[in-house]
Amino acid sequence: MKYTAELEKAIDQQEQTATLCIELQILYLYEECIGFNIIKPSLYGYDILDSLSVR
């Protein structure tokens, strides 16, 4: 039972991370379209996005 709960928690965290990455990518594309930087590029977490896209 403990294993199942830990597995569900890990899956939830992974889904939240994926959702955040998608939201950041959408914001980045929006900024590209309007030619304006809303947030600093360092906040995008390019390393995180790149590592997730490799998987």
N, CA, C and O atoms as a Maestro MAE file, in Angstrom:
{
 s_m_m2io_version
 :::
 2.0.0
}

f_m_ct {
 s_m_title
 :::
 protein
 m_atom[220] {
  # First column is atom index #
  i_m_mmod_type
  r_m_x_coord
  r_m_y_coord
  r_m_z_coord
  i_m_residue_number
  s_m_chain_name
  s_m_pdb_residue_name
  s_m_pdb_atom_name
  i_m_atomic_number
  :::
  1 25 0.824 -1.193 0.000 1 A "MET " " N  " 7
  2 3 0.000 0.000 0.000 1 A "MET " " CA " 6
  3 2 0.871 1.261 0.000 1 A "MET " " C  " 6
  4 15 0.586 2.227 -0.707 1 A "MET " " O  " 8
  5 25 1.939 1.233 0.806 2 A "LYS " " N  " 7
  6 3 2.830 2.388 0.875 2 A "LYS " " CA " 6
  7 2 3.479 2.631 -0.483 2 A "LYS " " C  " 6
  8 15 3.621 3.775 -0.916 2 A "LYS " " O  " 8
  9 25 3.871 1.549 -1.151 3 A "TYR " " N  " 7
  10 3 4.491 1.664 -2.476 3 A "TYR " " CA " 6
  11 2 3.535 2.330 -3.455 3 A "TYR " " C  " 6
  12 15 3.946 3.189 -4.236 3 A "TYR " " O  " 8
  13 25 2.271 1.945 -3.423 4 A "THR " " N  " 7
  14 3 1.271 2.515 -4.325 4 A "THR " " CA " 6
  15 2 1.097 4.011 -4.071 4 A "THR " " C  " 6
  16 15 1.008 4.797 -5.015 4 A "THR " " O  " 8
  17 25 1.050 4.401 -2.813 5 A "ALA " " N  " 7
  18 3 0.893 5.819 -2.476 5 A "ALA " " CA " 6
  19 2 2.103 6.621 -2.945 5 A "ALA " " C  " 6
  20 15 1.953 7.725 -3.470 5 A "ALA " " O  " 8
  21 25 3.301 6.071 -2.756 6 A "GLU " " N  " 7
  22 3 4.510 6.764 -3.202 6 A "GLU " " CA " 6
  23 2 4.557 6.857 -4.722 6 A "GLU " " C  " 6
  24 15 4.980 7.872 -5.276 6 A "GLU " " O  " 8
  25 25 4.126 5.807 -5.383 7 A "LEU " " N  " 7
  26 3 4.091 5.807 -6.845 7 A "LEU " " CA " 6
  27 2 3.101 6.851 -7.360 7 A "LEU " " C  " 6
  28 15 3.407 7.589 -8.297 7 A "LEU " " O  " 8
  29 25 1.924 6.914 -6.752 8 A "GLU " " N  " 7
  30 3 0.930 7.914 -7.146 8 A "GLU " " CA " 6
  31 2 1.449 9.328 -6.920 8 A "GLU " " C  " 6
  32 15 1.215 10.213 -7.742 8 A "GLU " " O  " 8
  33 25 2.151 9.545 -5.812 9 A "LYS " " N  " 7
  34 3 2.720 10.860 -5.524 9 A "LYS " " CA " 6
  35 2 3.765 11.233 -6.578 9 A "LYS " " C  " 6
  36 15 3.797 12.369 -7.050 9 A "LYS " " O  " 8
  37 25 4.611 10.282 -6.942 10 A "ALA " " N  " 7
  38 3 5.636 10.536 -7.956 10 A "ALA " " CA " 6
  39 2 5.008 10.852 -9.308 10 A "ALA " " C  " 6
  40 15 5.477 11.739 -10.020 10 A "ALA " " O  " 8
  41 25 3.957 10.135 -9.660 11 A "ILE " " N  " 7
  42 3 3.263 10.380 -10.927 11 A "ILE " " CA " 6
  43 2 2.622 11.765 -10.913 11 A "ILE " " C  " 6
  44 15 2.688 12.487 -11.907 11 A "ILE " " O  " 8
  45 25 2.000 12.140 -9.793 12 A "ASP " " N  " 7
  46 3 1.392 13.470 -9.671 12 A "ASP " " CA " 6
  47 2 2.433 14.568 -9.839 12 A "ASP " " C  " 6
  48 15 2.190 15.560 -10.526 12 A "ASP " " O  " 8
  49 25 3.597 14.389 -9.207 13 A "GLN " " N  " 7
  50 3 4.663 15.385 -9.319 13 A "GLN " " CA " 6
  51 2 5.160 15.482 -10.755 13 A "GLN " " C  " 6
  52 15 5.436 16.575 -11.248 13 A "GLN " " O  " 8
  53 25 5.274 14.344 -11.421 14 A "GLN " " N  " 7
  54 3 5.729 14.337 -12.810 14 A "GLN " " CA " 6
  55 2 4.709 15.042 -13.705 14 A "GLN " " C  " 6
  56 15 5.092 15.788 -14.607 14 A "GLN " " O  " 8
  57 25 3.430 14.815 -13.469 15 A "GLU " " N  " 7
  58 3 2.379 15.474 -14.244 15 A "GLU " " CA " 6
  59 2 2.394 16.980 -14.007 15 A "GLU " " C  " 6
  60 15 2.208 17.754 -14.946 15 A "GLU " " O  " 8
  61 25 2.613 17.402 -12.766 16 A "GLN " " N  " 7
  62 3 2.672 18.832 -12.463 16 A "GLN " " CA " 6
  63 2 3.863 19.481 -13.155 16 A "GLN " " C  " 6
  64 15 3.758 20.596 -13.667 16 A "GLN " " O  " 8
  65 25 4.998 18.781 -13.170 17 A "THR " " N  " 7
  66 3 6.189 19.304 -13.840 17 A "THR " " CA " 6
  67 2 5.945 19.425 -15.336 17 A "THR " " C  " 6
  68 15 6.315 20.427 -15.950 17 A "THR " " O  " 8
  69 25 5.329 18.415 -15.921 18 A "ALA " " N  " 7
  70 3 5.035 18.450 -17.356 18 A "ALA " " CA " 6
  71 2 4.075 19.591 -17.680 18 A "ALA " " C  " 6
  72 15 4.251 20.282 -18.683 18 A "ALA " " O  " 8
  73 25 3.069 19.790 -16.844 19 A "THR " " N  " 7
  74 3 2.113 20.877 -17.049 19 A "THR " " CA " 6
  75 2 2.808 22.227 -16.985 19 A "THR " " C  " 6
  76 15 2.550 23.098 -17.816 19 A "THR " " O  " 8
  77 25 3.682 22.407 -16.012 20 A "LEU " " N  " 7
  78 3 4.423 23.661 -15.883 20 A "LEU " " CA " 6
  79 2 5.299 23.906 -17.109 20 A "LEU " " C  " 6
  80 15 5.371 25.028 -17.609 20 A "LEU " " O  " 8
  81 25 5.959 22.864 -17.589 21 A "CYS " " N  " 7
  82 3 6.812 23.009 -18.772 21 A "CYS " " CA " 6
  83 2 5.996 23.413 -19.996 21 A "CYS " " C  " 6
  84 15 6.431 24.247 -20.790 21 A "CYS " " O  " 8
  85 25 4.825 22.825 -20.144 22 A "ILE " " N  " 7
  86 3 3.958 23.173 -21.270 22 A "ILE " " CA " 6
  87 2 3.519 24.632 -21.158 22 A "ILE " " C  " 6
  88 15 3.516 25.360 -22.150 22 A "ILE " " O  " 8
  89 25 3.147 25.056 -19.951 23 A "GLU " " N  " 7
  90 3 2.735 26.446 -19.753 23 A "GLU " " CA " 6
  91 2 3.872 27.410 -20.076 23 A "GLU " " C  " 6
  92 15 3.646 28.456 -20.685 23 A "GLU " " O  " 8
  93 25 5.084 27.065 -19.674 24 A "LEU " " N  " 7
  94 3 6.230 27.924 -19.967 24 A "LEU " " CA " 6
  95 2 6.522 27.972 -21.460 24 A "LEU " " C  " 6
  96 15 6.885 29.022 -21.991 24 A "LEU " " O  " 8
  97 25 6.366 26.839 -22.137 25 A "GLN " " N  " 7
  98 3 6.579 26.823 -23.582 25 A "GLN " " CA " 6
  99 2 5.539 27.677 -24.296 25 A "GLN " " C  " 6
  100 15 5.865 28.377 -25.255 25 A "GLN " " O  " 8
  101 25 4.298 27.628 -23.842 26 A "ILE " " N  " 7
  102 3 3.238 28.454 -24.431 26 A "ILE " " CA " 6
  103 2 3.550 29.929 -24.215 26 A "ILE " " C  " 6
  104 15 3.404 30.734 -25.134 26 A "ILE " " O  " 8
  105 25 3.978 30.288 -23.009 27 A "LEU " " N  " 7
  106 3 4.335 31.674 -22.725 27 A "LEU " " CA " 6
  107 2 5.493 32.120 -23.606 27 A "LEU " " C  " 6
  108 15 5.486 33.235 -24.128 27 A "LEU " " O  " 8
  109 25 6.483 31.257 -23.770 28 A "TYR " " N  " 7
  110 3 7.634 31.580 -24.618 28 A "TYR " " CA " 6
  111 2 7.180 31.828 -26.058 28 A "TYR " " C  " 6
  112 15 7.611 32.797 -26.684 28 A "TYR " " O  " 8
  113 25 6.317 30.967 -26.583 29 A "LEU " " N  " 7
  114 3 5.822 31.143 -27.952 29 A "LEU " " CA " 6
  115 2 5.006 32.426 -28.076 29 A "LEU " " C  " 6
  116 15 5.100 33.131 -29.081 29 A "LEU " " O  " 8
  117 25 4.212 32.727 -27.061 30 A "TYR " " N  " 7
  118 3 3.429 33.962 -27.056 30 A "TYR " " CA " 6
  119 2 4.350 35.170 -27.110 30 A "TYR " " C  " 6
  120 15 4.117 36.110 -27.870 30 A "TYR " " O  " 8
  121 25 5.407 35.135 -26.290 31 A "GLU " " N  " 7
  122 3 6.361 36.244 -26.294 31 A "GLU " " CA " 6
  123 2 7.033 36.387 -27.652 31 A "GLU " " C  " 6
  124 15 7.250 37.502 -28.126 31 A "GLU " " O  " 8
  125 25 7.359 35.271 -28.275 32 A "GLU " " N  " 7
  126 3 7.980 35.308 -29.594 32 A "GLU " " CA " 6
  127 2 7.039 35.971 -30.604 32 A "GLU " " C  " 6
  128 15 7.479 36.743 -31.456 32 A "GLU " " O  " 8
  129 25 5.755 35.668 -30.503 33 A "CYS " " N  " 7
  130 3 4.781 36.215 -31.448 33 A "CYS " " CA " 6
  131 2 4.604 37.718 -31.281 33 A "CYS " " C  " 6
  132 15 4.480 38.445 -32.267 33 A "CYS " " O  " 8
  133 25 4.591 38.186 -30.035 34 A "ILE " " N  " 7
  134 3 4.352 39.615 -29.815 34 A "ILE " " CA " 6
  135 2 5.650 40.404 -29.711 34 A "ILE " " C  " 6
  136 15 5.633 41.633 -29.652 34 A "ILE " " O  " 8
  137 25 6.787 39.689 -29.688 35 A "GLY " " N  " 7
  138 3 8.080 40.365 -29.639 35 A "GLY " " CA " 6
  139 2 8.332 41.105 -28.340 35 A "GLY " " C  " 6
  140 15 8.947 42.171 -28.337 35 A "GLY " " O  " 8
  141 25 7.862 40.548 -27.245 36 A "PHE " " N  " 7
  142 3 8.015 41.206 -25.949 36 A "PHE " " CA " 6
  143 2 8.384 40.169 -24.903 36 A "PHE " " C  " 6
  144 15 7.831 39.069 -24.898 36 A "PHE " " O  " 8
  145 25 9.299 40.502 -24.031 37 A "ASN " " N  " 7
  146 3 9.703 39.583 -22.966 37 A "ASN " " CA " 6
  147 2 8.946 39.899 -21.688 37 A "ASN " " C  " 6
  148 15 9.185 40.920 -21.043 37 A "ASN " " O  " 8
  149 25 8.031 39.012 -21.334 38 A "ILE " " N  " 7
  150 3 7.229 39.199 -20.128 38 A "ILE " " CA " 6
  151 2 8.032 38.791 -18.890 38 A "ILE " " C  " 6
  152 15 8.026 39.488 -17.876 38 A "ILE " " O  " 8
  153 25 8.718 37.656 -18.990 39 A "ILE " " N  " 7
  154 3 9.532 37.205 -17.869 39 A "ILE " " CA " 6
  155 2 10.955 36.988 -18.337 39 A "ILE " " C  " 6
  156 15 11.219 36.868 -19.533 39 A "ILE " " O  " 8
  157 25 11.865 36.940 -17.388 40 A "LYS " " N  " 7
  158 3 13.275 36.768 -17.718 40 A "LYS " " CA " 6
  159 2 13.509 35.361 -18.271 40 A "LYS " " C  " 6
  160 15 12.954 34.393 -17.752 40 A "LYS " " O  " 8
  161 25 14.323 35.242 -19.315 41 A "PRO " " N  " 7
  162 3 14.599 33.919 -19.887 41 A "PRO " " CA " 6
  163 2 15.152 32.925 -18.871 41 A "PRO " " C  " 6
  164 15 14.915 31.723 -18.992 41 A "PRO " " O  " 8
  165 25 15.883 33.409 -17.877 42 A "SER " " N  " 7
  166 3 16.446 32.495 -16.883 42 A "SER " " CA " 6
  167 2 15.355 31.777 -16.090 42 A "SER " " C  " 6
  168 15 15.601 30.721 -15.506 42 A "SER " " O  " 8
  169 25 14.160 32.344 -16.070 43 A "LEU " " N  " 7
  170 3 13.067 31.718 -15.336 43 A "LEU " " CA " 6
  171 2 12.398 30.591 -16.119 43 A "LEU " " C  " 6
  172 15 11.597 29.838 -15.565 43 A "LEU " " O  " 8
  173 25 12.721 30.474 -17.392 44 A "TYR " " N  " 7
  174 3 12.103 29.418 -18.198 44 A "TYR " " CA " 6
  175 2 12.579 28.040 -17.793 44 A "TYR " " C  " 6
  176 15 11.857 27.057 -17.963 44 A "TYR " " O  " 8
  177 25 13.776 27.956 -17.264 45 A "GLY " " N  " 7
  178 3 14.316 26.648 -16.923 45 A "GLY " " CA " 6
  179 2 14.628 25.847 -18.168 45 A "GLY " " C  " 6
  180 15 14.212 24.695 -18.292 45 A "GLY " " O  " 8
  181 25 15.368 26.461 -19.103 46 A "TYR " " N  " 7
  182 3 15.693 25.774 -20.354 46 A "TYR " " CA " 6
  183 2 16.310 24.403 -20.110 46 A "TYR " " C  " 6
  184 15 16.011 23.454 -20.834 46 A "TYR " " O  " 8
  185 25 17.167 24.289 -19.099 47 A "ASP " " N  " 7
  186 3 17.794 23.003 -18.813 47 A "ASP " " CA " 6
  187 2 16.748 21.954 -18.458 47 A "ASP " " C  " 6
  188 15 16.842 20.805 -18.889 47 A "ASP " " O  " 8
  189 25 15.755 22.351 -17.674 48 A "ILE " " N  " 7
  190 3 14.693 21.420 -17.292 48 A "ILE " " CA " 6
  191 2 13.880 21.028 -18.514 48 A "ILE " " C  " 6
  192 15 13.599 19.848 -18.721 48 A "ILE " " O  " 8
  193 25 13.503 22.005 -19.322 49 A "LEU " " N  " 7
  194 3 12.715 21.714 -20.515 49 A "LEU " " CA " 6
  195 2 13.477 20.803 -21.462 49 A "LEU " " C  " 6
  196 15 12.906 19.866 -22.019 49 A "LEU " " O  " 8
  197 25 14.765 21.073 -21.648 50 A "ASP " " N  " 7
  198 3 15.575 20.248 -22.537 50 A "ASP " " CA " 6
  199 2 15.692 18.824 -22.015 50 A "ASP " " C  " 6
  200 15 15.584 17.869 -22.784 50 A "ASP " " O  " 8
  201 25 15.911 18.677 -20.721 51 A "SER " " N  " 7
  202 3 16.071 17.334 -20.164 51 A "SER " " CA " 6
  203 2 14.767 16.549 -20.253 51 A "SER " " C  " 6
  204 15 14.793 15.336 -20.457 51 A "SER " " O  " 8
  205 25 13.631 17.220 -20.103 52 A "LEU " " N  " 7
  206 3 12.350 16.518 -20.203 52 A "LEU " " CA " 6
  207 2 12.021 16.148 -21.640 52 A "LEU " " C  " 6
  208 15 11.401 15.113 -21.888 52 A "LEU " " O  " 8
  209 25 12.429 16.982 -22.587 53 A "SER " " N  " 7
  210 3 12.109 16.694 -23.981 53 A "SER " " CA " 6
  211 2 12.960 15.561 -24.534 53 A "SER " " C  " 6
  212 15 12.582 14.931 -25.521 53 A "SER " " O  " 8
  213 25 14.100 15.295 -23.913 54 A "VAL " " N  " 7
  214 3 14.978 14.211 -24.359 54 A "VAL " " CA " 6
  215 2 14.381 12.866 -24.007 54 A "VAL " " C  " 6
  216 15 14.594 11.886 -24.721 54 A "VAL " " O  " 8
  217 25 13.629 12.804 -22.908 55 A "ARG " " N  " 7
  218 3 13.069 11.525 -22.431 55 A "ARG " " CA " 6
  219 2 12.087 10.937 -23.372 55 A "ARG " " C  " 6
  220 15 11.538 9.868 -23.103 55 A "ARG " " O  " 8
  :::
 }
 m_bond[219] {
  # First column is bond index #
  i_m_from
  i_m_to
  i_m_order
  :::
  1 1 2 1
  2 2 3 1
  3 3 4 2
  4 3 5 1
  5 5 6 1
  6 6 7 1
  7 7 8 2
  8 7 9 1
  9 9 10 1
  10 10 11 1
  11 11 12 2
  12 11 13 1
  13 13 14 1
  14 14 15 1
  15 15 16 2
  16 15 17 1
  17 17 18 1
  18 18 19 1
  19 19 20 2
  20 19 21 1
  21 21 22 1
  22 22 23 1
  23 23 24 2
  24 23 25 1
  25 25 26 1
  26 26 27 1
  27 27 28 2
  28 27 29 1
  29 29 30 1
  30 30 31 1
  31 31 32 2
  32 31 33 1
  33 33 34 1
  34 34 35 1
  35 35 36 2
  36 35 37 1
  37 37 38 1
  38 38 39 1
  39 39 40 2
  40 39 41 1
  41 41 42 1
  42 42 43 1
  43 43 44 2
  44 43 45 1
  45 45 46 1
  46 46 47 1
  47 47 48 2
  48 47 49 1
  49 49 50 1
  50 50 51 1
  51 51 52 2
  52 51 53 1
  53 53 54 1
  54 54 55 1
  55 55 56 2
  56 55 57 1
  57 57 58 1
  58 58 59 1
  59 59 60 2
  60 59 61 1
  61 61 62 1
  62 62 63 1
  63 63 64 2
  64 63 65 1
  65 65 66 1
  66 66 67 1
  67 67 68 2
  68 67 69 1
  69 69 70 1
  70 70 71 1
  71 71 72 2
  72 71 73 1
  73 73 74 1
  74 74 75 1
  75 75 76 2
  76 75 77 1
  77 77 78 1
  78 78 79 1
  79 79 80 2
  80 79 81 1
  81 81 82 1
  82 82 83 1
  83 83 84 2
  84 83 85 1
  85 85 86 1
  86 86 87 1
  87 87 88 2
  88 87 89 1
  89 89 90 1
  90 90 91 1
  91 91 92 2
  92 91 93 1
  93 93 94 1
  94 94 95 1
  95 95 96 2
  96 95 97 1
  97 97 98 1
  98 98 99 1
  99 99 100 2
  100 99 101 1
  101 101 102 1
  102 102 103 1
  103 103 104 2
  104 103 105 1
  105 105 106 1
  106 106 107 1
  107 107 108 2
  108 107 109 1
  109 109 110 1
  110 110 111 1
  111 111 112 2
  112 111 113 1
  113 113 114 1
  114 114 115 1
  115 115 116 2
  116 115 117 1
  117 117 118 1
  118 118 119 1
  119 119 120 2
  120 119 121 1
  121 121 122 1
  122 122 123 1
  123 123 124 2
  124 123 125 1
  125 125 126 1
  126 126 127 1
  127 127 128 2
  128 127 129 1
  129 129 130 1
  130 130 131 1
  131 131 132 2
  132 131 133 1
  133 133 134 1
  134 134 135 1
  135 135 136 2
  136 135 137 1
  137 137 138 1
  138 138 139 1
  139 139 140 2
  140 139 141 1
  141 141 142 1
  142 142 143 1
  143 143 144 2
  144 143 145 1
  145 145 146 1
  146 146 147 1
  147 147 148 2
  148 147 149 1
  149 149 150 1
  150 150 151 1
  151 151 152 2
  152 151 153 1
  153 153 154 1
  154 154 155 1
  155 155 156 2
  156 155 157 1
  157 157 158 1
  158 158 159 1
  159 159 160 2
  160 159 161 1
  161 161 162 1
  162 162 163 1
  163 163 164 2
  164 163 165 1
  165 165 166 1
  166 166 167 1
  167 167 168 2
  168 167 169 1
  169 169 170 1
  170 170 171 1
  171 171 172 2
  172 171 173 1
  173 173 174 1
  174 174 175 1
  175 175 176 2
  176 175 177 1
  177 177 178 1
  178 178 179 1
  179 179 180 2
  180 179 181 1
  181 181 182 1
  182 182 183 1
  183 183 184 2
  184 183 185 1
  185 185 186 1
  186 186 187 1
  187 187 188 2
  188 187 189 1
  189 189 190 1
  190 190 191 1
  191 191 192 2
  192 191 193 1
  193 193 194 1
  194 194 195 1
  195 195 196 2
  196 195 197 1
  197 197 198 1
  198 198 199 1
  199 199 200 2
  200 199 201 1
  201 201 202 1
  202 202 203 1
  203 203 204 2
  204 203 205 1
  205 205 206 1
  206 206 207 1
  207 207 208 2
  208 207 209 1
  209 209 210 1
  210 210 211 1
  211 211 212 2
  212 211 213 1
  213 213 214 1
  214 214 215 1
  215 215 216 2
  216 215 217 1
  217 217 218 1
  218 218 219 1
  219 219 220 2
  :::
 }
}
